[in-house]
Amino acid sequence: YTIVSYQILSLCNYLNGKCGMKYIINILKGSKAKNITQSIKKNKLYGIGKTYSIDWCKAIIKLLINNDYLIETLFGKFGTTLKCSLKTKKWLNIIDKNYESVNNVADCDKLLLPK
């Protein structure tokens, strides 16, 4: 789950808490929806999760919310937005600083697990 979690968290961080779960999943899956701007389509994460099912993406996002990596905030009467927690920003910073040395999931996990 490390790679897809990194993709989701990076995208949420890029969007800075301004979008909800459906929008994030649509970006990962490469949706052609009108509300996805050209600048988003140029992002390296656009379409990277074409093989992921919608239900699987939702499950990962819910896990990230339940483990305090994402903060779900009420927006309007019915919607919610997703924002990265401080815990996530620290996690992303560790990965991004060591990106060249991260060749696979095992390397990524080694950076994140307590010693």
N, C-alpha and C positions, 0 to 999 in steps of 0.2 A: 504494500500500500504506500510505500515511501514515495515512489515516483509520482503517482497520481496525486498524492497529498501535496507534494511540492508544487505540482502544476496548478492545483486549485488554489493553494495559499498564495502562490506568486501572482496569480490572476486577481485574486481578491485584494492583495496588496496594491497592485497596479491600479485597480478601479477605486481604491480608497474608500470602501464602504458605501459606495453609491448604487450598488446593484444587488439583486436578489439571486436566489438559487437557480431559478429557471434561466435567467440571462447568462449566468456563469456557465451553466451546462451547455447552453446554445453556442457560446463562444468556443468552448472546448471541442464540441462536436462539429464546428464549422458551419453553423446554420447560415442560411442566406436571408434570414429575417431582416426586414427593413430597419428595425431599430438598432442593428449592429452597424456601426459607422465604419468608414474606410480606414480610419486610424486604428480601430480595434482589429480589423481584418489584416492589418500589417503586423500586428503583434505576433511574436514567435509562438505563442500558445494557441492562436486561432487555428482550430481544426486538428489540434494535436491528439484529441481524444475521440476521433471518428469511430474507433472500434469499441468504445465504452458504451454500455447501455445506460439509458437515462436513470433507471432504477438503481444501478450500481453507483452512478455519480451521486445520486441523492443520498444513498447509504453512507458513502464516504464523507460527504459534507455533514451529515448528521453526526457521524463519529467525531469529526473535527469540532463541531459545536459542543458535543457532550464532553469532550476532553479539553475544552477551553482554548482551542486554537483559533476558533472563529466566534465572533460575538454576533448574535442575531438581534436586530433592533427593529421594533415596530415602526412601520412607515405608512402613514395614512391610517385608514380604518382596517384594512385587510392585509396589506403587504408587509414584508420584512426585507431588510437589507443585511448583508453580511460584511463584517469588518474584521480585520485581523487584530488579534489580541497582542499585548506586549510580548507574551510568550512566543507567538508566531514570528513577530519581528526579530526577536533574538535568534530563533531557529533559522529563519531565512538568511540572516546575517552570517551565521556560522557556515551554512551551505555556500552562499555566494562568495565568501572570502576564500573558501577552499575548493571552489568549483573545478579548477584544473586537476586537482588530485582525486576528485570523485569520479571514478570510472564505472561504478555499478552500484546497485542497491546496498551491497555489503559495505562498501566504502562509505556510503552515505550514512548508514546506520551506525558505523563506528564513530563517526563525528558527533552523533547525537546522543548515543547512549552514555550514561554515567560511567566513569572509570572506577 
